[in-house]
Amino acid sequence: MTQQKKTILSGMRPTGKLHLGHLVGALENWVALQGEFQNYHLIADYHALTTNPETADIHANSIDMLIDWLSAGLDPAQSPMFRQSQIKEHAELHLIFSMLITTARLERNPTLKEQVRDLEMENIAYGHLGYPVLQAADILLYKGNVVPVGEDQLPHIEITREIARRFNALYPSEPPVFPEPEGKITKFARLTGLDGKRMSKSVGNTILLSDPPDVITKKLRTAVTDPQKLRKGDPGRPDVCLVFSYHNKFNPAETAEIRTNCESGALGCVDCKLRCAARIGDALAPMRERRTHFEAHMDDVRDILHSGELRAKEVAQATMHEVRTAMRMG
């Protein structure tokens, strides 16, 4: 007998076209895991409302993000992609789970505290406080065993595990309705934005996956470098230079030479940035080509989304049948 693949549920909030941080922090990992796991990929449009309830751009942003997913190599035949809002079972399971956790437990969530601090929020919406509960519903609706996350999301996964245990204890069945998922930390560190701060489109310090070579070059010219290296000839410190961290990712074959020439002063920052921009452009070229194809075949994109939503709904409905049976509310 062949062993059944473990299931992964992962997703992103629809913010439109994606940037290098999304590629390095998530997409490359998702693509690599496709053959090993059964993947489900969520366009988290309900989650987007937790910090911004405006919906005018959500549909367009969802399609843009889906095209970037496809361009990065996600295979819709292996990995259903779907909008959270179109699978009503997410909301139903979220409601049930919200009865199984206290507000005090959610208020202790360190990720929430960081978001409130970073976004300078004075008032927290009820839905924002319950963000990890909806995330638990997202994961467990598809019986997720593994969740690829950054370290900052591990507290959310622990809440998911707690909710799964609580439900299984209150409403026992054989086998238990829900697994206790494990967080899978992504390997590559988060890329810093061009200004040295956290990469964010709202700040404007990103390189988009869809940017053409000339735009990449223009943007990278603005990147911060070693503040002590003011001109060519000055010795540089690659380990404190943002551009060198990009070389590490997109130009590993030349990093040893670049380090040597930077430290000696033989390589100036302008030339270093131009070389880095060229390598990033080369790495993104296949994605831009695929994006151009999908943008010219939008009916195919809509079909992929519709098919993913049908497949996701079938799984979600089966899970909710188990939930209602275990709760004797079927």
N, C-alpha and C positions, 0 to 999 in steps of 0.2 A: 504494500500500500504506500502511496506517496503521501508525505506529510503535507497537511494543508498550510498554505502560506499564512503568516501572521498579517494582521491588518494595520495599516497606517491611515490616520486622518490628519491632514494638515491643510492649512489655508492662510489666506491673507485678506486684509480689509481692502476693498476696491478703491484705490487712490489714483487710478489711471496708469500711465506708462511707468514701468519699473526701472530701477537704477542698479548700479553695480553692487550696492549693498544687498539688494534682494537676491542678486545672482549668487554672490559669494555666501551669504548667510542662509539661503534656503534653496533656491532653484537648482543649483548644481547637486545638492544633496538629494533633492526629490528625484531628479532624473536618474541618479546613480542607484537609487533604491527601487526603481520600478520593477526590475526583474526578480528581486529578492522578496518583495512584499506585495500584498494587494493594497494598492494605494487609492485613497479617495481625496480629492482636492476641492476645498470649500472656498467659494467666493463669499467672504463673510460680510454681506451687506447689512445684516442686522447689527453686527458688532460695530460697523462704521457709525451707527447712530449714537453709540455711547458717548462719544466726544463731540459729535456734530450732527444734529438732527436734520440738517438740510439734505434733501434727496434729489435735487435737480440734476446733479451730475452722476448719480450712482450708477445708472444703467450704462452710460457711455464709458465711465471709468471701469466698470466690470468687464465690458467687451475689450477695452484696451489691455487690461490686465490679463484676460484670457489669451489674447493674441500673443502677449509676451511669454506666457507659460508655454504655449504651443511652439513659439519660436525658439525657446530655450531647450526644447526637446521632450516635453511631456507628451506622452502618447495616449490619445483619448481611448484607444482600444484597450489599453492596460489600466489606465487611470481615469475613471470618471471625474469630470469637472462640472461643478454645478453651483447655482446660487442658493445660499442658505434660505432666503426668503421664499423660495419656490417649493421648499420641502417643509410643509406645515408641521410635521412631526418634531422638528427642532423646537418650535415654540411650545408644543404640548409637553415634551419631556423636560424642557426647562422649567415649566410650571410645577411639575411633580417634584423635580429635584430641589426647587426653591423651598419646599416644605421640609427638607431634610438637612438644612444647614442654618446656623444662626447668623444674625447680622454681626455679632461680636467676632465670629470666626472670619467673616469676610473683611471686616475692618482691620484685622491683623495682617492681612495680605501685604507683604512688603512691596510687591509689584505695583499695587494700587497706590501705596504711599509715594512711590517714586513718580508715578504718572501725575498725581496731584501736584507734587512739587515741580516737576518739569514743565507742566502746562499751566502752572500758577492758577489752579482752579480754586475758587472760593466755595462753590457749592457742587456737591457730587450728586449726579442723577441716580435714581434708584436702579436704573438699568446698568449704569457704570459700576456701581457697587456689586451688582450681581453678574458682572462680566464673566468671572470664572465659572459660575453656575451654568450659564449658557454655553460656555466652552466645554464644560463637562458633558452637557447634552449633545453637543456636536460630536465629540469623540466617542461617547458610549453608544450613540444611536447606530454607529457602524461597527460596534464591538471592537473599537480600536485597542490593539495590544501595545503599540509603539507610537510615540508622538515625537517627531523631530522638532527640537526647540533650541533656542538659546538659553543660556543659564538663567537669564532674567525671568523666563517663563516656567522654571521648575516649580515655584510655589503654586502656580495654577494647576500643574499636573498633580501635585500632592492633594489639592482640593478635589480634583476628579477622582483620585483613588479613595479618598475619604467618603465621597458621595456613593461610589460604587459599593464600598463595604457596607455603608449604612443601608442602602437599598436592599442588598442581598441578605442582610441580617433581618430586616423588617419583613421582607417578602421572600422567604426562602423557596427555592425551586431546585430541581436537579436536572441538568447542571444549573449553577447560578446564572441569573440573567446576564450579569455584566462581568467582564474581566477587570482586573486592576492594571491599567496601562502603565508602561514605563516610559520615562522621558529619554530621548536619544539626543545627546548633545551634538550639535554640528561641529565639525572638526576645525574649520578655518575661522580665525578670529574676525570680528566685525571690522569692515573697512571704515576708516574715518573719512568724513567729508572733506572737500577741497579746502575748507577754511580751518581744518584741524578739529572741528567739532563733530558731533554726531551727524551722520548723513541723513538729510531730510529734504524732500522736494520743496516743502514750504519755506525752507531757509534759502534754497537755491544753491546748495553746495554739492550737487550731484552730477554724475555723468549717467545719462539714460542709456538703456540697452539699445534704444532706437536711434541714438545720436549718430549722425554721419561723421566721417573722419575729421572734416574741417571744424566741426563743432566740438569734437573731443579735444582737438589741439587747442582751440580757443579757450575752452574751459580749463584745461590743464595748465595753461600759461598762468592762470590766477592762483594756482595751488601754493599753499605755504610750504616753505622749506626750512632748513636749518637757519635760524636767525643769526648765527655767527658766521655764516658763509655769505658774504655780501657781494662778492665778485669772483670771476674765474681766477684761479690761482690761490684763493683762500682754501685752507684745508677744511673739509666738511665732515660731518658726523652722520653717516647714513642711518644709524639706528634711531635718530630723533627726527628724521626727514620723512614727511608724509609721502612724497613721490617715491622714495625708495621702498616703502611698504607696498606701493602699487607695483613696482618692479618685481618684488618678491612673488606677487601673485600672478602677474601677467607676462613677466619676462624672466623666469627663473634661470634660463640658460646664460644670461649675461650679468646676473647680479654680482658674481664674484669680481668680474672686471670693473663693473660700475662702482662697487665698494672701494676697490683699490684706487681707481682714478679720482673718485670723489674725495677720499681721505688725503690724497696727495695734492689735490687742487687742480689736477690736469683736466678734469671734467667740470665744466660750468653748469649751473642750474638750468639755463635755457636749453642747452643741448640735451641735458638729462631728461628734461620734460618732453622735448620733441621725440626722443627715443621711446619714452614711456607711452606717449600718445599713440605712436605708430603701432606699438604692440597691443595696446588696448583695442585700437581700431581693427587690427587683424583678428583678435579674439572674438570681437562682436560681429564681424562681417557675415558669418553664416546665419546668425540670428536676424540681422537686418534683412538678409535675402529672404529668409522664411517669413519674416513679418510682411515684406512687400507682397509675397505670394498670398498670404491670408487676407491682407487688406484688399486685394483684388478679387477675392473669393469669399465675400462676407456671408453668402448663403451657406457655405461650408462651415463657417464659424458658428453660425446660428444652429446648424444641424448638430454640430459637436456638443454645443451647450444643451440642446433639447434632449439628445441621447443620454448625456451624463445625468441630467435631471430625472429622466425616466428610470435609469438604473439605480440612482441613489434613492429615489422614492420607493422602489420595490424593497430595498434592504431596510429602509426606515420603517415602512409599514409592517414588515415582518417582526422587527424589534419591538415596535409598540404593541403588537399582538401579544408577544411574550410578557411585556410589562403589564398590560391589563390583566392577563391571565394570572400572573404572579400576585397581583394586587386584588384579585377577585373582583375586578371592575370591568371584566370583558363583556 
